[in-house]
Amino acid sequence: MTDYADRAGLQVATTLMRFVEEAVLPPLSMDPNAFWSGAAAIFAEYAPVNRALLATRDALQAAIDARLARGDAADEAFLREIGYIVPEPAPFTIATDHVDAEIAALAGPQLVVPALNARFVLNAANARWGSLYDALYGTDAIPGQTAAGGYDAARGAQVIAWARDFLAGILPGAIEIASTAEGARHTVYYRGASGLHFAVVRDPGHPIGKDDPEHIADVLLESALTAIIDLEDSVAAVDAEDKLLGYANWLGLMRGDLAERFEKNGRHLTRTLAPDLEFADGTTLPGRALLLVRNVGHLMTTPAVLLPDGSEAPEGILDAILTSVIGLHDLKGLGRFRNSRAGSIYVVKPKMHGPEECAFADRLYGAVERILGLAPNTIKIGLMDEERRTSANLAACIHALKDRLFFINTGFLDRTGDEIHTSMRAGAMVPKGEMKAARWIAAYEVRNVRIGLDCGLAGRAQIGKGMWAAPDRMADMLAQKIAHPKSGATTAWVPSPTAATLHATHYHAVDVAACQRALPAEVAPLADLLAVPLAEGRNWSADEIERELDNNAQGILGYVVRWIDQGVGCSKVPDMHDVGLMEDRATLRISSQHIANWLLHGVATPEQVDAALRRMAAKVDAQNARDPLYFPMAGREGESLAYQAARALIFEGIDQPNGYTEPLLHRFRARAKALEPCV
């Protein structure tokens, strides 16, 4: 039972109120009454607008559904008629200023990390620099495996050879490092093609350096330039307790005092934020990724704050207020380190549908700036291009945020989930594995970069690409993910600090700015983007249907069982072939919507789906057999809330707003938390 305190007519969960009034506001010398009054005014003005925008989403979807149900195409002319597609703005250039170099001038990897896990958050923040030797030695990035039982000299030789070839390819000539006294450590840093630094560490006394012809002990790469501290898709935050944990970790990062104590290999360790790197010539380079915070979208509400009418507050508005006031600690220099040297707060805003919702976000953060006494556009917004209506109106969406936009990206999974849901009644979709070859996907990826460049993002904002989901398959990542910088994207998501270091090799080798200049000037046709990935004329065999259902059901259950039973919003989930994939709600959205689509169009029957769920429950149980916190699902489907949630996501999928999974996940997770014993 949540206790509440009245603050300016808002009912604020007591734990959250104390955090704000005891930890957040005093160092800022902010009056609590003035703060809560300002917050209440924002909720009073913007919560009704938020609700109206969600009603517009529903009305547009209903119009599309009705047209498709009649057998007519929801083509461009129709979408313009109903206001789904709006007129293009006149040519313009974004006016975002006071943007840090990590965003405006450099190109490199980006991490996304759940805000509720302090250890992961610190790892991500400290992933600005990584050892290339370590990243190669401990992964499959180079052939072979490391032998057990101490240092593997043969593997080490492989690593050194690969690193030497890499350095030879990016340095202007042979490696020449000035001689130093025996036993001394000397580091020389360089700058690569896209502005990233790397450092060659020479140390004759080091176990590796002593046997190296030039005494090179390691090669350090500037890796994760930016890291998104995520309050959205990668977390399971359903109440005030969960939200408070995320906000507290964000405050710890802004103040520089976040620490996490843990045990590893029998040793008790404490992780804190890394200091800057200082070199012998007096140069200092940032030691931490520039930290961005991802707020939730416009859909969900939270019981952490109740409005005067007793309804839950829009969660995105609460995030806007609290993550910004916490970010003010950095702007005022109250922390151990500076995050933004340019004096900005960076908020990534997901799941916005079209320019009207983007304009709402612009006004909302402007209101937050006013109650915090910040200059206009101090709070920057990153626009995630992951909904169909945003993709189709991308220039107009950017225009709505033109004074504070710092980031756009593409995200295959959420974007595909919305693609399926929007055109749910058009017909059966192609199998999930064929989606990446769909006509709309190619148009989506190239339009995003081209439109971003045409709107002046080069030198002012990031253009990003999506996640590499397989953290144990680094050889494949090295072979494939170089396509992202070559596409003109200045950043792309990676699943771990190690992956960031390996992906950084791509940015050292590729001049992203040159790739942008070489791109075709034409924008891919809107008709290509609107092409629905229908499986027209396909007759699937029973085996094909079963394989597709099993693949989707296994992914859904493997993710949902951790979300509901353990409150884990992002983790490495084994797939059908026991390959660990980083999963979050975006992957869940596409899988559940895909089965819902096949059910609607009779490709699969409810009986077949239930059979697949039962089969895959047993498989997921086996994959988690060594987890002492795991609750099996097979044989206890009627009592497993996780199993019931997975089934609901499929059988109620058509009715979920925009196919989002959050409403059902939150409902079942709240029930699971109510059953947990008090500690």
NUKE-250006 format. One line per field, with one value per residue (C-alpha): residue in one letter; x, y, z. Coordinates in Angstrom, 1 decimal, decimal comma. Layout:
// residues N
resn	[a_...] $
u	[X_...] $
v	[Y_...] $
w	[Z_...] $
// end
This chain:
// residues 679
resn	[m_t_d_y_a_d_r_a_g_l_q_v_a_t_t_l_m_r_f_v_e_e_a_v_l_p_p_l_s_m_d_p_n_a_f_w_s_g_a_a_a_i_f_a_e_y_a_p_v_n_r_a_l_l_a_t_r_d_a_l_q_a_a_i_d_a_r_l_a_r_g_d_a_a_d_e_a_f_l_r_e_i_g_y_i_v_p_e_p_a_p_f_t_i_a_t_d_h_v_d_a_e_i_a_a_l_a_g_p_q_l_v_v_p_a_l_n_a_r_f_v_l_n_a_a_n_a_r_w_g_s_l_y_d_a_l_y_g_t_d_a_i_p_g_q_t_a_a_g_g_y_d_a_a_r_g_a_q_v_i_a_w_a_r_d_f_l_a_g_i_l_p_g_a_i_e_i_a_s_t_a_e_g_a_r_h_t_v_y_y_r_g_a_s_g_l_h_f_a_v_v_r_d_p_g_h_p_i_g_k_d_d_p_e_h_i_a_d_v_l_l_e_s_a_l_t_a_i_i_d_l_e_d_s_v_a_a_v_d_a_e_d_k_l_l_g_y_a_n_w_l_g_l_m_r_g_d_l_a_e_r_f_e_k_n_g_r_h_l_t_r_t_l_a_p_d_l_e_f_a_d_g_t_t_l_p_g_r_a_l_l_l_v_r_n_v_g_h_l_m_t_t_p_a_v_l_l_p_d_g_s_e_a_p_e_g_i_l_d_a_i_l_t_s_v_i_g_l_h_d_l_k_g_l_g_r_f_r_n_s_r_a_g_s_i_y_v_v_k_p_k_m_h_g_p_e_e_c_a_f_a_d_r_l_y_g_a_v_e_r_i_l_g_l_a_p_n_t_i_k_i_g_l_m_d_e_e_r_r_t_s_a_n_l_a_a_c_i_h_a_l_k_d_r_l_f_f_i_n_t_g_f_l_d_r_t_g_d_e_i_h_t_s_m_r_a_g_a_m_v_p_k_g_e_m_k_a_a_r_w_i_a_a_y_e_v_r_n_v_r_i_g_l_d_c_g_l_a_g_r_a_q_i_g_k_g_m_w_a_a_p_d_r_m_a_d_m_l_a_q_k_i_a_h_p_k_s_g_a_t_t_a_w_v_p_s_p_t_a_a_t_l_h_a_t_h_y_h_a_v_d_v_a_a_c_q_r_a_l_p_a_e_v_a_p_l_a_d_l_l_a_v_p_l_a_e_g_r_n_w_s_a_d_e_i_e_r_e_l_d_n_n_a_q_g_i_l_g_y_v_v_r_w_i_d_q_g_v_g_c_s_k_v_p_d_m_h_d_v_g_l_m_e_d_r_a_t_l_r_i_s_s_q_h_i_a_n_w_l_l_h_g_v_a_t_p_e_q_v_d_a_a_l_r_r_m_a_a_k_v_d_a_q_n_a_r_d_p_l_y_f_p_m_a_g_r_e_g_e_s_l_a_y_q_a_a_r_a_l_i_f_e_g_i_d_q_p_n_g_y_t_e_p_l_l_h_r_f_r_a_r_a_k_a_l_e_p_c_v] $
u	[0,0_1,5_1,5_1,0_1,7_-0,3_1,9_0,2_-2,9_-0,8_-0,7_3,0_4,2_5,9_9,1_9,4_8,4_11,2_13,8_12,9_12,8_15,8_18,2_17,3_16,2_18,4_21,7_19,9_18,6_15,1_12,0_9,9_6,6_7,6_8,8_5,7_3,5_5,3_5,0_1,3_0,8_2,6_0,4_-2,8_-1,9_-0,3_-2,0_-5,2_-3,2_-1,4_-4,8_-6,1_-3,0_-3,6_-7,2_-6,0_-3,8_-6,8_-9,0_-6,4_-6,0_-9,7_-10,0_-7,2_-8,8_-12,2_-10,7_-8,7_-11,6_-13,6_-10,8_-9,5_-5,9_-4,8_-2,7_-0,9_-3,9_-6,1_-3,5_-3,2_-7,0_-7,3_-4,3_-2,0_0,5_0,9_2,4_6,2_7,7_9,7_13,4_15,0_18,0_17,8_19,0_20,2_23,1_25,3_25,7_28,6_31,3_30,4_27,1_27,9_31,4_32,4_31,1_31,2_29,3_26,3_25,3_21,7_21,5_18,6_18,5_17,5_20,7_23,5_26,3_25,3_24,8_28,4_29,8_28,1_29,3_32,9_32,8_34,3_37,6_38,2_41,2_41,3_43,5_40,9_38,0_39,8_41,2_37,9_35,5_35,1_36,1_39,1_39,1_39,8_39,2_41,2_42,8_41,9_44,4_46,0_47,3_47,1_50,2_49,1_45,8_47,7_49,8_46,7_45,4_48,6_48,8_45,2_45,7_49,0_47,1_44,4_46,9_48,8_45,5_44,6_48,0_49,7_52,7_54,5_54,1_57,0_56,9_59,7_62,0_61,6_63,7_63,5_60,4_58,7_55,1_54,5_51,2_50,8_47,3_46,1_42,8_41,1_39,0_35,8_37,3_37,7_41,0_43,0_46,1_49,1_50,5_54,2_55,4_58,6_57,8_54,3_53,8_52,7_54,8_58,1_57,9_56,6_59,2_58,0_57,0_53,3_51,3_47,9_45,8_43,1_40,2_37,8_34,6_31,2_31,0_27,5_25,3_21,6_20,4_17,1_13,8_11,8_12,0_14,8_13,3_10,4_9,2_5,6_5,3_6,9_9,5_10,8_10,7_12,6_15,4_15,9_15,8_18,2_20,7_20,4_21,1_24,1_25,5_24,8_26,5_29,3_28,9_27,1_28,8_28,0_29,5_29,5_31,3_33,2_35,3_35,3_36,5_34,4_34,6_33,3_32,6_32,5_32,7_36,1_38,2_39,3_42,5_45,5_48,5_52,1_51,8_49,2_46,2_43,1_40,5_37,0_37,0_33,3_30,6_28,3_25,2_21,7_18,5_15,6_12,2_9,1_6,8_3,3_1,2_1,8_0,7_2,3_0,9_4,0_1,9_-1,9_-3,6_-6,2_-9,0_-7,3_-6,1_-2,5_-0,1_1,2_4,6_6,3_5,5_6,8_10,0_10,3_10,2_12,3_15,1_15,5_15,7_18,2_20,2_20,3_22,9_25,3_24,6_25,3_28,6_27,5_28,9_32,3_32,5_30,9_28,6_27,7_30,6_28,2_25,6_22,8_20,5_20,0_16,6_15,9_12,1_10,7_7,4_6,2_3,7_3,9_4,8_1,9_3,3_6,8_5,5_3,8_7,2_8,8_6,2_6,4_10,1_9,9_7,5_9,9_12,7_10,6_9,9_13,6_14,8_16,6_17,2_15,0_16,2_18,7_16,9_17,7_15,4_16,5_13,8_13,5_12,2_10,5_6,8_5,3_3,6_6,9_8,8_6,3_6,5_10,1_11,0_7,9_8,8_12,3_10,9_8,7_11,8_14,2_15,5_16,3_16,8_20,1_19,4_17,4_17,7_16,2_15,0_14,0_12,1_9,7_9,3_8,3_5,9_4,2_4,2_2,3_-0,2_-1,0_-1,7_-3,0_-6,2_-4,5_-3,6_-1,1_2,4_5,6_7,4_9,4_12,8_11,8_11,0_14,5_14,3_11,0_10,7_9,7_12,7_15,3_13,4_13,1_16,8_18,0_15,2_16,1_19,7_19,0_16,2_18,3_21,1_18,7_17,5_21,0_21,9_25,5_27,7_24,8_23,2_23,5_22,1_21,8_21,3_19,9_21,2_23,5_21,5_24,0_26,6_28,5_28,8_31,5_33,0_29,7_29,3_32,7_31,8_28,4_28,1_30,6_27,6_26,2_29,0_29,2_25,5_26,2_25,1_27,3_26,3_24,8_23,7_25,8_24,9_28,0_31,2_33,2_31,0_31,5_35,3_35,1_32,5_34,8_37,3_34,7_34,6_38,4_38,4_35,5_35,2_31,5_31,4_32,8_30,2_27,5_28,8_28,8_25,2_22,6_20,8_17,4_15,0_13,7_10,0_7,4_5,5_8,4_8,1_4,4_4,6_3,0_5,0_2,2_2,7_0,4_-0,3_1,7_0,6_2,6_3,0_2,1_5,8_6,5_3,7_4,8_8,4_7,3_4,9_7,6_10,2_7,9_6,5_9,9_11,1_8,0_8,1_11,8_11,6_8,3_9,1_12,0_10,0_7,0_8,6_11,9_11,4_14,2_13,5_16,5_18,7_20,4_17,7_18,5_16,7_15,4_19,0_20,3_22,1_21,9_20,2_19,7_16,0_13,7_10,1_10,7_11,4_8,4_6,2_7,1_6,8_3,4_2,0_3,1_1,3_-1,8_-1,7_-1,5_-4,4_-6,5_-6,0_-6,3_-2,7_-2,7_-5,4_-5,8_-5,1_-1,9_-0,7_-1,5_0,3_3,4_3,2_3,1_6,0_8,1_7,3_9,1_12,0_12,4_12,2_15,1_17,1_16,7_17,1_20,3_18,6_17,7_15,2_13,3_9,7_8,9_5,9_5,4_2,7_1,6_0,3_-2,8_-0,9_2,1_1,5_4,4_2,7_-0,6_1,0_2,7_-0,6_-2,5_0,1_-0,8_-4,6_-5,2_-2,6_-5,0_-6,6_-3,4_-2,8_-0,4_0,6_2,5_3,2_3,5_-0,1_-0,3_3,2_2,6_-0,7_0,8_4,0_2,0_0,1_3,4_4,9_1,8_2,5_6,2_7,0_8,0_11,7] $
v	[0,0_3,3_6,2_9,7_13,2_16,2_18,6_21,5_19,4_16,5_13,2_12,3_8,9_9,6_7,9_10,0_13,2_12,6_11,9_15,1_17,3_15,7_14,8_16,7_20,2_21,2_21,3_23,5_25,9_25,3_25,9_22,7_24,6_26,5_23,4_21,4_24,3_24,5_20,8_20,9_23,7_21,6_18,6_20,8_22,3_19,3_16,2_17,0_17,7_14,4_12,6_14,3_13,3_9,7_10,0_11,3_8,2_6,0_7,9_7,6_3,9_3,4_5,2_3,0_-0,2_0,7_1,3_-1,9_-3,9_-2,7_-4,1_-0,7_0,3_2,9_4,6_7,9_9,9_8,4_9,0_12,6_13,0_11,9_13,9_10,9_12,5_16,3_18,7_18,9_22,0_24,5_23,8_24,6_24,0_23,0_25,8_23,6_25,2_24,5_20,9_18,9_17,7_14,0_14,8_17,6_16,8_13,2_9,8_6,7_4,0_4,5_2,4_2,0_0,8_0,2_3,1_0,7_-1,2_0,8_-1,5_-1,5_2,2_2,7_0,3_2,2_5,6_4,2_2,7_5,9_4,0_0,3_-2,0_-3,3_-6,2_-7,3_-6,9_-9,2_-11,7_-12,6_-12,7_-14,5_-11,3_-13,2_-17,0_-19,6_-19,8_-18,8_-21,8_-22,3_-22,0_-18,6_-16,4_-18,0_-16,8_-18,1_-16,2_-13,2_-13,3_-13,4_-10,3_-8,4_-9,3_-8,1_-4,9_-4,2_-4,6_-2,3_0,4_0,1_0,7_3,9_5,5_7,5_5,2_2,8_3,0_5,0_5,6_7,6_5,6_5,9_4,6_0,9_0,1_3,4_3,6_6,0_6,6_8,3_9,3_9,9_10,9_8,7_9,3_10,3_12,2_9,4_9,2_6,1_5,6_3,3_2,3_1,4_-0,3_-2,4_-3,6_-4,9_-8,7_-8,1_-5,1_-6,7_-9,2_-6,9_-5,6_-2,0_-2,7_-2,0_-3,2_-2,2_-0,2_1,9_3,0_5,9_3,8_4,8_8,5_8,6_6,4_6,5_6,0_4,3_4,8_3,2_0,0_-1,7_-1,3_-2,8_0,3_-0,1_1,9_4,6_2,3_1,4_5,0_6,2_3,7_5,0_8,7_8,0_6,4_9,3_11,7_9,7_10,1_13,8_14,3_11,9_9,9_6,8_3,7_0,0_-2,7_-6,2_-9,5_-11,0_-14,2_-14,1_-10,4_-7,5_-4,6_-1,1_0,5_4,3_6,8_6,9_10,0_11,9_10,7_12,9_12,6_13,6_16,6_18,1_17,0_15,8_13,7_12,8_9,6_9,0_8,8_11,8_10,7_11,1_10,1_8,3_9,4_7,3_8,2_9,8_6,6_5,4_6,8_6,1_5,7_7,5_10,7_11,1_14,2_16,2_14,1_10,9_9,7_8,5_11,2_10,8_9,1_11,1_14,4_13,2_12,0_15,4_17,3_15,0_14,0_17,7_19,0_16,2_17,3_20,8_19,4_19,0_22,4_24,1_22,2_20,5_17,1_15,5_15,6_17,6_15,7_18,3_20,8_22,8_23,3_21,1_18,4_15,6_13,8_11,0_10,9_7,7_6,5_9,9_9,7_12,5_16,2_17,2_15,0_16,3_19,9_18,9_17,6_20,9_22,9_20,5_20,8_24,5_24,6_22,6_25,0_27,9_26,4_25,5_28,9_27,6_29,4_28,3_25,1_24,1_20,8_19,0_16,3_13,2_12,0_8,3_7,6_4,3_4,8_4,8_8,2_9,7_8,1_9,3_12,9_12,9_16,4_17,9_16,1_17,5_20,9_20,8_20,3_22,3_24,5_21,6_18,5_16,7_13,2_11,1_7,3_4,3_1,3_-1,8_-3,6_-1,0_0,4_-3,1_-3,6_-0,4_-1,4_-4,6_-2,9_0,0_-2,3_-5,2_-5,6_-5,3_-9,0_-11,6_-10,3_-12,0_-14,2_-12,1_-13,3_-11,8_-8,3_-6,9_-7,6_-5,7_-2,7_-0,3_-1,1_-0,1_3,2_3,8_3,5_5,7_8,3_8,8_9,8_11,8_13,8_14,4_15,8_17,9_19,4_20,4_17,7_17,4_19,1_19,8_16,5_12,7_10,4_7,0_3,4_0,4_-2,2_-5,2_-7,7_-10,6_-9,7_-13,0_-12,7_-10,1_-11,5_-11,1_-7,6_-6,6_-7,9_-6,3_-3,2_-1,2_-0,6_1,9_4,5_3,9_4,7_8,2_7,5_9,2_6,7_3,2_1,1_-1,7_-4,1_-3,9_-1,9_-4,6_-4,3_-0,5_-0,9_-3,3_-1,2_1,8_0,3_1,0_4,7_4,8_3,3_5,2_8,9_9,3_13,0_11,9_9,2_11,7_14,0_11,0_10,0_10,5_13,8_12,2_11,1_7,6_7,7_7,9_5,2_2,8_3,6_3,0_-0,4_-2,9_-6,2_-8,5_-12,2_-12,1_-15,5_-17,5_-20,9_-22,0_-25,6_-26,8_-27,1_-23,5_-22,2_-24,2_-23,0_-19,4_-19,7_-21,5_-18,8_-16,0_-17,8_-18,7_-15,1_-13,8_-16,2_-15,9_-12,2_-11,9_-14,5_-12,3_-9,1_-10,3_-12,6_-10,8_-7,2_-7,5_-5,2_-6,0_-9,1_-11,6_-14,0_-17,3_-17,7_-20,9_-21,9_-21,0_-17,9_-15,1_-11,9_-8,6_-8,3_-5,4_-4,4_-3,6_-7,2_-8,3_-5,8_-7,2_-10,9_-10,5_-8,4_-10,8_-13,7_-11,6_-10,7_-14,4_-15,2_-12,4_-13,7_-17,3_-18,3_-19,9_-21,0_-20,3_-23,9_-23,8_-20,7_-22,3_-25,5_-23,4_-21,5_-24,8_-26,2_-23,1_-22,8_-26,1_-24,9_-21,6_-23,4_-25,6_-22,6_-21,0_-24,2_-22,8_-19,6_-20,0_-17,1_-18,6_-19,9_-22,6_-22,1_-25,5_-27,5_-24,6_-22,3_-21,5_-20,0_-18,5_-14,8_-14,6_-17,3_-15,5_-12,2_-13,7_-15,2_-12,0_-10,0_-12,3_-12,8_-9,2_-7,8_-6,3_-4,2_-2,8_0,9_0,9_-2,7_-1,5_-4,1_-1,8_-1,8_-5,6_-6,0_-3,3_-5,0_-8,4_-7,2_-5,2_-8,3_-10,3_-7,6_-7,7_-11,4_-10,9_-11,4_-8,2_-8,1] $
w	[0,0_-1,1_1,3_-0,2_0,8_-0,4_-2,4_-4,1_-4,7_-6,0_-4,1_-4,2_-3,0_0,4_-0,6_-3,8_-1,9_0,6_-2,1_-3,9_-0,8_1,0_-1,7_-4,9_-3,9_-1,0_-2,9_-5,5_-2,9_-4,3_-2,2_-2,1_-2,1_-5,2_-6,9_-6,2_-7,2_-10,5_-11,0_-10,3_-12,8_-15,5_-14,8_-14,8_-18,2_-20,0_-18,7_-20,6_-23,8_-23,3_-23,1_-26,2_-28,2_-27,2_-28,3_-31,7_-32,0_-31,3_-33,8_-36,6_-36,0_-36,0_-39,3_-40,8_-39,3_-40,8_-44,3_-44,3_-43,0_-46,1_-48,3_-49,3_-49,1_-46,5_-49,2_-49,1_-50,3_-47,6_-44,9_-46,0_-45,9_-42,3_-41,1_-40,6_-43,0_-42,9_-45,4_-45,5_-43,9_-46,0_-46,1_-42,7_-40,6_-36,9_-34,6_-31,6_-29,8_-26,8_-27,8_-26,6_-29,0_-28,4_-30,1_-32,6_-33,7_-33,1_-34,3_-32,2_-30,4_-28,0_-25,0_-23,7_-20,1_-17,6_-15,1_-12,3_-12,3_-10,7_-11,7_-15,3_-15,3_-14,0_-16,5_-19,3_-18,0_-17,7_-21,2_-22,7_-22,9_-23,5_-23,9_-27,4_-26,2_-23,6_-26,1_-28,6_-26,1_-24,4_-27,3_-30,7_-32,5_-33,7_-34,5_-31,9_-28,2_-25,1_-23,4_-19,7_-16,9_-16,9_-19,7_-23,2_-25,0_-28,4_-28,0_-26,9_-30,0_-32,1_-30,3_-30,7_-34,5_-35,0_-33,1_-35,0_-38,3_-37,1_-36,0_-39,3_-41,1_-39,3_-38,5_-41,2_-41,5_-39,2_-35,4_-33,9_-30,2_-28,6_-26,4_-22,7_-19,8_-19,0_-17,0_-17,7_-18,9_-21,8_-23,6_-26,9_-28,1_-31,6_-33,3_-35,8_-38,9_-37,1_-34,3_-31,8_-29,9_-29,2_-27,1_-27,5_-24,1_-24,1_-21,0_-21,0_-17,5_-18,3_-18,8_-22,4_-23,2_-22,1_-24,9_-27,6_-30,1_-29,4_-25,8_-26,5_-23,5_-24,7_-27,1_-25,6_-27,8_-27,1_-27,3_-26,0_-26,6_-25,2_-23,0_-22,6_-19,0_-19,7_-17,8_-20,6_-22,6_-20,7_-17,2_-15,3_-13,4_-12,4_-9,2_-7,0_-5,6_-9,1_-10,3_-7,3_-7,9_-11,4_-10,4_-7,5_-9,9_-12,3_-9,4_-8,4_-11,9_-12,0_-8,6_-9,5_-6,2_-7,5_-6,2_-6,3_-4,1_-5,3_-5,1_-8,1_-8,0_-4,2_-4,0_-2,7_-5,1_-5,3_-8,7_-9,1_-12,0_-13,8_-13,7_-16,8_-18,6_-18,2_-20,5_-20,1_-22,4_-20,2_-22,4_-20,5_-22,3_-20,9_-19,0_-19,1_-21,7_-22,1_-20,3_-21,8_-20,1_-21,9_-20,5_-21,1_-24,0_-23,8_-23,2_-19,7_-16,3_-13,0_-9,4_-8,1_-8,4_-8,4_-9,9_-8,0_-9,6_-8,2_-11,6_-12,1_-13,5_-17,0_-16,5_-19,3_-17,6_-14,3_-16,0_-17,7_-14,4_-12,2_-14,6_-15,5_-12,0_-11,3_-14,4_-12,9_-10,4_-13,3_-14,8_-11,5_-11,1_-7,9_-8,9_-8,7_-12,5_-15,3_-17,6_-20,1_-20,7_-23,0_-20,3_-21,6_-20,3_-22,9_-22,9_-25,4_-26,1_-27,5_-28,9_-30,2_-33,1_-35,6_-35,4_-33,1_-30,3_-30,9_-30,6_-27,3_-26,0_-27,1_-25,1_-22,1_-21,7_-22,2_-19,2_-17,2_-18,0_-16,8_-13,3_-13,0_-14,1_-17,1_-20,4_-23,2_-25,0_-22,3_-22,2_-25,5_-27,0_-28,9_-31,3_-31,7_-35,2_-34,4_-35,1_-38,6_-38,4_-37,3_-40,1_-42,6_-41,2_-40,1_-41,5_-39,8_-36,5_-36,6_-37,4_-34,3_-32,2_-34,3_-31,5_-29,1_-31,3_-30,7_-32,0_-34,4_-34,9_-36,4_-34,4_-36,4_-33,7_-32,3_-35,8_-37,1_-34,2_-35,2_-38,8_-38,0_-35,7_-37,9_-40,9_-38,8_-40,8_-44,3_-44,3_-43,0_-42,6_-43,8_-41,3_-38,8_-40,2_-43,6_-42,3_-42,7_-46,4_-46,7_-49,0_-46,3_-44,1_-46,8_-47,3_-43,6_-43,0_-45,9_-45,5_-41,8_-42,6_-45,7_-44,1_-41,0_-43,1_-45,2_-41,9_-40,9_-38,3_-39,5_-37,0_-34,7_-33,7_-33,8_-36,4_-34,9_-35,9_-34,0_-31,6_-32,3_-30,2_-29,9_-27,3_-27,7_-31,5_-31,9_-35,0_-36,8_-35,4_-36,7_-40,1_-40,3_-38,1_-40,1_-42,3_-39,8_-40,0_-43,8_-44,0_-42,6_-39,1_-36,4_-33,7_-33,3_-30,3_-28,9_-26,1_-23,8_-23,1_-24,9_-28,0_-27,8_-28,0_-30,9_-32,7_-32,2_-34,6_-37,3_-36,5_-36,5_-39,9_-41,5_-42,0_-41,3_-42,5_-45,8_-46,1_-45,4_-48,2_-50,6_-50,0_-52,8_-52,6_-53,3_-50,5_-51,0_-52,1_-49,4_-51,3_-50,5_-46,8_-46,8_-48,5_-46,2_-45,7_-46,6_-47,4_-50,4_-52,0_-49,5_-48,5_-45,5_-44,5_-41,1_-40,2_-41,3_-39,2_-36,2_-36,5_-36,7_-33,8_-31,7_-32,5_-31,5_-28,4_-27,1_-27,4_-25,7_-22,8_-22,3_-21,9_-20,0_-17,4_-16,1_-16,4_-14,5_-11,9_-11,3_-12,5_-15,0_-18,0_-20,2_-20,1_-22,3_-23,3_-25,0_-28,4_-30,0_-30,7_-27,2_-28,6_-26,0_-27,4_-25,6_-25,3_-24,2_-24,8_-28,4_-29,3_-27,3_-29,2_-32,6_-31,6_-29,9_-32,7_-35,3_-33,7_-33,2_-36,9_-37,9_-35,6_-37,0_-40,6_-39,9_-40,6_-37,2_-34,8_-31,1_-30,5_-32,4_-30,5_-27,1_-28,1_-29,1_-25,8_-23,8_-25,8_-25,4_-21,7_-21,2_-23,3_-21,4_-18,1_-19,2_-20,4_-16,9_-14,9_-13,1_-12,0_-8,3_-8,6_-11,5_-11,3_-13,8_-16,1_-17,7_-16,0_-13,9_-16,6_-14,6_-11,7_-13,5_-13,9_-16,4_-18,6_-18,4_-19,3_-22,3_-23,5_-22,9_-25,0_-28,0_-27,6_-26,5_-28,9_-31,4_-28,7_-27,2_-27,9_-30,9_-30,0_-27,0_-24,3_-21,3_-20,2_-19,8_-18,5_-15,8_-14,8_-14,3_-12,7_-10,2_-9,3_-9,0_-6,7_-4,5_-3,9_-3,1_0,6_2,5_3,5] $
// end
